[in-house]
């Protein structure tokens, strides 16, 4: 089982192709979920609950909300939150995909448009004017989950290295089993053969010094030169 130039090139191409497949498989972006807000509590009449999280462009946020009375659920930016809490400001900015007025139960999926800090507000006040009007304390639960992409290129490179190592181990084992080991057995069997041993000791030889022909023995019978 000799490895010719063609088979060697085929082997190298095969290993590279296998690594490419592994790299493509592992390097695909993997979606990972992270819970950034999880809260259950009570908002007094005329009050609000607010919490924040850091988001990045391209991530998706899922807001799962439930309460026992109508309230306003608001998603805004840092600037929007400052305006919301400023009595002198009449308006404040909200993200429409993450805002729901007069709501008891909802699930919202929001694509984050920018990198930055985002605020989630559970509002039990009389603002905004188009929102829910408070009638008492409100019990609520809210969970905000952020889904983003994890780059697994590093994992892919490690996987390629492991794959290459496994392939090389298999090849080395195959070469030993099919090439080296049979030759070692053949050589050992030949060395142990009685015919070979007898031939090695008793084969005829002509002395290179005096030309005497000897059929056996280690030394020349005439000049005593070592023959074997």
C-alpha positions as CSV (number, residue, x, y, z in Angstrom):
1,X,0.0,0.0,0.0
2,X,2.3,2.7,-1.3
3,X,1.1,6.4,-1.3
4,X,1.7,7.7,-4.7
5,X,1.9,11.4,-5.6
6,X,-1.7,11.3,-6.8
7,X,-3.1,9.6,-3.7
8,X,-1.1,12.0,-1.5
9,X,-2.6,15.0,-3.3
10,X,-6.1,13.4,-3.0
11,X,-5.5,12.9,0.8
12,X,-4.5,16.5,1.3
13,X,-7.4,17.8,-0.7
14,X,-9.7,15.5,1.3
15,X,-8.5,16.8,4.6
16,X,-8.8,20.4,3.4
17,X,-12.4,19.8,2.2
18,X,-13.3,18.2,5.5
19,X,-11.9,21.1,7.4
20,X,-13.8,23.5,5.1
21,X,-17.1,21.7,5.9
22,X,-16.4,21.8,9.6
23,X,-15.5,25.5,9.4
24,X,-18.7,26.4,7.5
25,X,-20.8,24.3,9.9
26,X,-19.4,25.7,13.1
27,X,-18.9,29.3,11.9
28,X,-22.6,29.9,11.2
29,X,-23.9,32.6,13.5
30,X,-25.8,31.0,16.4
31,X,-28.7,32.7,18.0
32,X,-28.3,33.0,21.8
33,X,-31.0,34.1,24.2
34,X,-30.2,36.3,27.3
35,X,-32.8,37.4,29.9
36,X,-31.9,41.0,30.7
37,X,-35.0,41.9,32.8
38,X,-37.2,39.6,34.9
39,X,-39.4,41.2,37.4
40,X,-42.7,40.8,39.2
41,X,-44.2,43.3,41.5
42,X,-46.8,46.0,42.2
43,X,-47.0,49.5,40.7
44,X,-48.9,52.0,42.9
45,X,-51.5,54.2,41.4
46,X,-49.9,57.3,39.9
47,X,-46.5,55.7,39.9
48,X,-44.3,53.7,37.4
49,X,-41.7,50.9,37.3
50,X,-38.7,51.3,35.0
51,X,-35.6,49.1,34.3
52,X,-32.9,49.3,31.7
53,X,-30.7,47.0,29.6
54,X,-27.9,47.5,27.1
55,X,-28.7,46.5,23.5
56,X,-26.9,46.4,20.1
57,X,-28.0,47.1,16.6
58,X,-29.3,43.9,15.0
59,X,-30.4,42.2,18.2
60,X,-34.0,41.3,18.8
61,X,-35.8,41.9,22.2
62,X,-38.9,40.0,23.2
63,X,-41.0,41.5,25.9
64,X,-43.5,39.3,27.7
65,X,-45.8,41.3,30.0
66,X,-48.9,40.5,32.1
67,X,-50.8,42.6,34.7
68,X,-54.2,42.5,36.5
69,X,-55.3,46.0,35.3
70,X,-54.7,48.1,32.2
71,X,-51.4,50.0,32.2
72,X,-49.0,51.4,29.6
73,X,-46.0,49.4,28.6
74,X,-43.3,51.7,27.1
75,X,-39.9,51.0,25.5
76,X,-37.7,54.1,25.1
77,X,-34.1,55.4,25.0
78,X,-32.1,57.1,27.7
79,X,-33.1,60.5,26.3
80,X,-36.8,59.3,26.2
81,X,-36.6,58.1,29.8
82,X,-35.2,61.5,30.9
83,X,-38.0,63.3,29.1
84,X,-40.6,60.9,30.6
85,X,-39.4,61.6,34.1
86,X,-39.1,65.4,33.6
87,X,-42.3,67.1,34.6
88,X,-41.5,70.0,32.3
89,X,-41.4,67.8,29.2
90,X,-44.8,67.3,27.5
91,X,-43.6,64.7,25.1
92,X,-41.1,61.8,25.1
93,X,-39.8,59.4,22.5
94,X,-40.9,55.7,22.4
95,X,-40.1,52.8,20.2
96,X,-43.5,51.9,18.6
97,X,-42.6,48.2,18.3
98,X,-42.0,47.9,22.0
99,X,-44.8,50.1,23.3
100,X,-48.4,49.1,24.0
101,X,-50.9,51.3,25.7
102,X,-53.9,50.2,27.7
103,X,-52.6,46.6,28.0
104,X,-53.0,43.7,30.4
105,X,-51.2,41.0,28.6
106,X,-48.9,41.2,25.5
107,X,-45.8,39.8,23.9
108,X,-43.7,42.2,21.8
109,X,-40.8,41.5,19.5
110,X,-38.6,44.5,18.9
111,X,-35.6,44.9,16.4
112,X,-33.1,47.1,18.1
113,X,-32.2,50.0,15.8
114,X,-29.1,51.4,17.5
115,X,-26.4,50.5,20.1
116,X,-27.2,51.9,23.5
117,X,-29.2,51.7,26.7
118,X,-32.9,51.0,26.5
119,X,-35.6,51.6,29.2
120,X,-38.7,49.5,29.7
121,X,-41.4,51.4,31.7
122,X,-44.6,50.0,33.3
123,X,-46.7,53.2,33.6
124,X,-49.6,53.5,36.0
125,X,-50.0,57.2,35.7
126,X,-52.4,59.4,33.7
127,X,-49.7,60.0,31.1
128,X,-49.6,59.7,28.2
129,X,-53.0,61.2,27.7
130,X,-54.0,58.5,25.2
131,X,-52.9,55.7,27.6
132,X,-54.5,53.9,30.4
133,X,-56.1,55.8,33.3
134,X,-55.0,54.5,36.8
135,X,-57.7,53.0,39.0
136,X,-55.5,51.6,41.8
137,X,-52.5,49.5,42.4
138,X,-51.5,47.1,39.6
139,X,-49.7,43.8,40.0
140,X,-47.5,42.8,37.0
141,X,-44.8,40.5,35.7
142,X,-42.4,41.3,32.9
143,X,-39.6,39.4,31.2
144,X,-37.3,40.9,28.6
145,X,-35.2,38.5,26.6
146,X,-32.5,39.7,24.2
147,X,-31.5,37.5,21.2
148,X,-28.3,38.1,19.4
149,X,-25.7,36.4,17.3
150,X,-22.6,34.6,18.7
151,X,-19.7,34.3,16.3
152,X,-18.4,30.8,16.6
153,X,-15.3,31.2,14.3
154,X,-13.0,30.4,17.2
155,X,-14.9,27.2,17.9
156,X,-14.8,26.4,14.2
157,X,-11.0,26.8,14.1
158,X,-10.6,24.5,17.1
159,X,-12.9,22.0,15.5
160,X,-10.8,22.0,12.3
161,X,-7.7,21.4,14.4
162,X,-9.3,18.5,16.2
163,X,-10.6,17.1,12.9
164,X,-7.1,17.3,11.3
165,X,-5.6,15.6,14.3
166,X,-8.1,12.8,14.2
167,X,-7.6,12.2,10.5
168,X,-3.8,12.1,10.9
169,X,-4.1,9.6,13.8
170,X,-6.3,7.4,11.6
171,X,-3.9,7.7,8.7
172,X,-0.9,6.9,10.8
173,X,-2.6,3.9,12.3
174,X,-3.6,2.7,8.9
175,X,-0.1,3.0,7.5
176,X,1.2,1.0,10.5
177,X,-1.4,-1.7,10.2
178,X,-1.2,-2.1,6.4
179,X,2.4,-1.3,5.6
180,X,4.9,-1.2,8.5
181,X,3.6,-4.0,10.6
182,X,3.4,-6.6,7.8
183,X,6.9,-5.8,6.8
184,X,8.1,-6.2,10.3
185,X,6.4,-9.6,10.6
186,X,7.9,-10.7,7.3
187,X,11.4,-9.6,8.3
188,X,11.0,-11.3,11.7
189,X,9.7,-14.5,10.1
190,X,12.6,-14.6,7.7
191,X,15.2,-14.0,10.4
192,X,13.7,-16.9,12.5
193,X,13.6,-19.3,9.5
194,X,15.9,-22.4,10.1
195,X,16.8,-22.4,6.4
196,X,17.8,-18.7,6.6
197,X,19.8,-19.3,9.8
198,X,21.6,-22.3,8.3
199,X,22.3,-20.5,5.0
200,X,23.6,-17.5,6.9
201,X,26.1,-19.7,8.8
202,X,27.1,-22.3,6.3
203,X,26.9,-20.7,2.8
204,X,30.0,-21.1,0.6
205,X,32.4,-18.3,0.3
206,X,35.7,-17.6,-1.4
207,X,38.4,-16.0,0.7
208,X,39.2,-12.6,-0.8
209,X,42.8,-12.8,0.4
210,X,44.1,-16.2,-0.7
211,X,41.3,-17.4,-2.9
212,X,40.6,-20.5,-0.9
213,X,37.0,-21.8,-1.3
214,X,35.3,-22.5,2.0
215,X,31.9,-24.2,2.3
216,X,31.3,-23.4,6.0
217,X,32.9,-21.7,9.0
218,X,33.6,-18.2,10.0
219,X,37.4,-18.0,9.1
220,X,39.3,-19.1,6.0
221,X,40.9,-22.5,6.6
222,X,44.2,-21.5,4.9
223,X,44.9,-17.8,5.9
224,X,42.4,-17.5,8.8
225,X,40.9,-14.3,7.4
226,X,37.4,-13.7,8.8
227,X,34.9,-14.6,6.1
228,X,31.6,-13.8,7.8
